[in-house]
Amino acid sequence: MQQTNRLGTLTREELAEIDIKHYLHPTTPPKAHYLSGPSTIFSEGKGIYLKDVEGQERIDGVSMLWNVNLGYGNEELAEAAKHQMVKLAYSSSFSGQSNEPAILLAQKVASLAPGDLNVCFFTSGGSESNDTAFKLARFYWKIKGKPERTKIISLEQSFHGVTVGATSATGIEGFQNFTTSNAPNFLKAIAHALNAERGDKSDPNYARSIRGVIEAEGADTIAAVIVEPIQGAGGVRFPPEGYLQAVRKLCDEHGILMIADEVICGFGRTGKMFGVDNWDVVPDLLCVAKGISSGYAHLGAVIMREHIREAFILSDEMMFHGFTYSGHPMACAVGLKTLEILERDNIVENSRLRGEELLKGLKYLESNHKHVTQVRGLGLLAGIELLKDPETGVPFDPSEHAAAKYTDLCMDLGLQLRYFDWKGTNTVALAPPLIITKTQVEDIINRMSDALKAFEKQI
């Protein structure tokens, strides 16, 4: 039977029944969803607040998936999308064709990116951006007469996406194990082994470090190393000071391309325009998505340095790579407006200032609640750990699902956060929209404190 558009007319129960029957959810246990239905059905959002179909409001403390940087209900972004869809809804970028929003967005991104990262290849999102970077790196070496340089080194606990190549680079076991076959020539190194990357062979992790893997495999087989400036889904893991510089130096030493996955960190999240700006590092390829459109449109990009593009244009070989929505005019128009707002309204500076207040508040929680430890943050990207006894380092038993319980309690108090429990850790992540105010930061801390009081009674 043909269904008409019934948006806004169905009850939660009716929507849940349809959802269970027809909607296979990403990154969700299918059986649990089939038995219990959707945990939340959102209906609207405004600023940093979300509302579900039952009218319950909550603060979005993680920008949904680290991406709604300008918050919900931004009429300027909606108007930019509408105007472009009416004017030119779609055009292809294949065969040298182009469109005005894509051209201007590429120019704008180049003006913001560090160093000589001046050329953009547009994608629909983060997984596509990282997959593209891997292919471009291999294409680069093929053109340079070194087709044997195919291997990509990534880090344990990294997350780079869910396409085949991006999954193969991802260092989180669950994503690796989901598929019965990963792509070849992807290697893993232990994350953040600073001394080993600097050449200290006495480091117990030397063999597992990027440097150790390069030596074992042979530098002439390595195309690129990919790193997140700050690991997001791996548990909001910060590198030790000097680490990114050491990786950049190591790549230069062996003539290996460095890829920075800035899908989360890019466009103000860390209090600077790009995450690498915090360490004055310029990668050869920089992958972005999420914040480039504040989640209002499917958009990503790979930004490359001049020497990468130069190799491509000196070759007569066709680049057989591209997506239907590469340079999508509506998405690029939204991206242009997003970057305009970021600069006009000093959003990156707000991220830095509010991030300092957020970190101060989290340290207050650490001082006043016995299970909170390992507080860290940069801009509006932060995390805490929950331990049974922080003084002795005793963790919660995995069966207690401590971080999940805590974030559920936060949800009951109208605050949406994310948790990660990889390898027995209990990490709680925070990444609120970059438009957040000082008062709203204080509200988040107060709600977290109330949730911790309830958690302490339950655990």
Secondary structure as the mmCIF struct_conf table of DSSP 4:
data_model
#
loop_
_struct_conf.conf_type_id
_struct_conf.id
_struct_conf.beg_label_comp_id
_struct_conf.beg_label_asym_id
_struct_conf.beg_label_seq_id
_struct_conf.end_label_comp_id
_struct_conf.end_label_asym_id
_struct_conf.end_label_seq_id
HELX_LH_PP_P HELX_LH_PP_P1 GLN A 2 ASN A 5
TURN_TY1_P TURN_TY1_P1 LEU A 7 GLY A 8
BEND BEND1 LEU A 10 LEU A 10
HELX_RH_AL_P HELX_RH_AL_P1 ARG A 12 HIS A 22
TURN_TY1_P TURN_TY1_P2 PRO A 26 THR A 27
BEND BEND2 THR A 28 THR A 28
HELX_RH_AL_P HELX_RH_AL_P2 PRO A 30 SER A 36
BEND BEND3 SER A 39 SER A 39
STRN STRN1 PHE A 42 LYS A 46
STRN STRN2 GLY A 47 GLY A 47
TURN_TY1_P TURN_TY1_P3 ILE A 48 ILE A 48
STRN STRN3 TYR A 49 ASP A 52
TURN_TY1_P TURN_TY1_P4 VAL A 53 GLU A 54
STRN STRN4 GLU A 57 ASP A 60
TURN_TY1_P TURN_TY1_P5 GLY A 61 VAL A 62
HELX_RH_AL_P HELX_RH_AL_P3 SER A 63 TRP A 66
TURN_TY1_P TURN_TY1_P6 ASN A 67 ASN A 67
TURN_TY1_P TURN_TY1_P7 ASN A 69 LEU A 70
STRN STRN5 TYR A 72 TYR A 72
HELX_RH_AL_P HELX_RH_AL_P4 GLU A 75 LYS A 87
HELX_RH_3T_P HELX_RH_3T_P1 PHE A 94 GLY A 96
HELX_RH_AL_P HELX_RH_AL_P5 GLU A 100 LEU A 112
BEND BEND4 ALA A 113 PRO A 114
TURN_TY1_P TURN_TY1_P8 GLY A 115 ASP A 116
STRN STRN6 LEU A 117 THR A 123
BEND BEND5 SER A 124 GLY A 125
HELX_RH_AL_P HELX_RH_AL_P6 GLY A 126 ILE A 143
TURN_TY1_P TURN_TY1_P9 LYS A 144 GLY A 145
TURN_TY1_P TURN_TY1_P10 PRO A 147 GLU A 148
STRN STRN7 LYS A 151 LEU A 155
TURN_TY1_P TURN_TY1_P11 GLU A 156 GLN A 157
BEND BEND6 VAL A 162 THR A 163
HELX_RH_AL_P HELX_RH_AL_P7 VAL A 164 ALA A 169
HELX_RH_AL_P HELX_RH_AL_P8 GLU A 173 PHE A 178
BEND BEND7 THR A 179 THR A 180
HELX_LH_PP_P HELX_LH_PP_P2 ASN A 182 ALA A 183
BEND BEND8 PRO A 184 ASN A 185
STRN STRN8 PHE A 186 ALA A 189
TURN_TY1_P TURN_TY1_P12 ALA A 191 HIS A 192
HELX_RH_AL_P HELX_RH_AL_P9 LEU A 194 GLU A 197
TURN_TY1_P TURN_TY1_P13 ARG A 198 GLY A 199
TURN_TY1_P TURN_TY1_P14 LYS A 201 SER A 202
BEND BEND9 ASP A 203 ASP A 203
TURN_TY1_P TURN_TY1_P15 PRO A 204 ASN A 205
HELX_RH_3T_P HELX_RH_3T_P2 TYR A 206 ARG A 208
BEND BEND10 SER A 209 SER A 209
HELX_RH_AL_P HELX_RH_AL_P10 ILE A 210 GLU A 217
HELX_RH_3T_P HELX_RH_3T_P3 ALA A 219 THR A 221
STRN STRN9 ILE A 222 VAL A 227
BEND BEND11 PRO A 229 ILE A 230
STRN STRN10 GLN A 231 GLN A 231
BEND BEND12 GLY A 232 GLY A 232
TURN_TY1_P TURN_TY1_P16 ALA A 233 GLY A 235
BEND BEND13 VAL A 236 VAL A 236
STRN STRN11 ARG A 237 ARG A 237
HELX_LH_PP_P HELX_LH_PP_P3 PHE A 238 PRO A 240
TURN_TY1_P TURN_TY1_P17 GLU A 241 GLY A 242
HELX_RH_AL_P HELX_RH_AL_P11 TYR A 243 HIS A 254
TURN_TY1_P TURN_TY1_P18 GLY A 255 GLY A 255
STRN STRN12 LEU A 257 ASP A 261
TURN_TY1_P TURN_TY1_P19 VAL A 263 THR A 270
BEND BEND14 GLY A 271 PHE A 274
HELX_RH_3T_P HELX_RH_3T_P4 GLY A 275 ASN A 278
TURN_TY1_P TURN_TY1_P20 TRP A 279 ASP A 280
BEND BEND15 ASP A 284 ASP A 284
STRN STRN13 LEU A 285 VAL A 288
HELX_RH_3T_P HELX_RH_3T_P5 LYS A 290 ILE A 292
TURN_TY1_P TURN_TY1_P21 SER A 293 GLY A 295
BEND BEND16 TYR A 296 ALA A 297
STRN STRN14 GLY A 300 ARG A 305
HELX_RH_AL_P HELX_RH_AL_P12 GLU A 306 ILE A 313
TURN_TY1_P TURN_TY1_P22 LEU A 314 LEU A 314
TURN_TY1_P TURN_TY1_P23 THR A 324 GLY A 327
HELX_RH_AL_P HELX_RH_AL_P13 PRO A 329 ARG A 344
TURN_TY1_P TURN_TY1_P24 ASP A 345 ASN A 346
HELX_RH_AL_P HELX_RH_AL_P14 ILE A 347 ASN A 368
TURN_TY1_P TURN_TY1_P25 LYS A 370 HIS A 371
STRN STRN15 VAL A 372 LEU A 378
TURN_TY1_P TURN_TY1_P26 GLY A 379 LEU A 380
STRN STRN16 LEU A 381 LEU A 386
BEND BEND17 LYS A 388 LYS A 388
STRN STRN17 ASP A 389 ASP A 389
TURN_TY1_P TURN_TY1_P27 PRO A 390 GLY A 393
STRN STRN18 VAL A 394 VAL A 394
HELX_LH_PP_P HELX_LH_PP_P4 PRO A 395 ASP A 397
HELX_RH_3T_P HELX_RH_3T_P6 PRO A 398 GLU A 400
HELX_RH_AL_P HELX_RH_AL_P15 ALA A 402 ASP A 412
TURN_TY1_P TURN_TY1_P28 LEU A 413 GLY A 414
STRN STRN19 LEU A 415 GLN A 416
STRN STRN20 ARG A 418 PHE A 420
HELX_RH_3T_P HELX_RH_3T_P7 TRP A 422 GLY A 424
STRN STRN21 THR A 427 LEU A 430
TURN_TY1_P TURN_TY1_P29 LEU A 434 ILE A 435
HELX_RH_AL_P HELX_RH_AL_P16 LYS A 438 GLN A 458
#
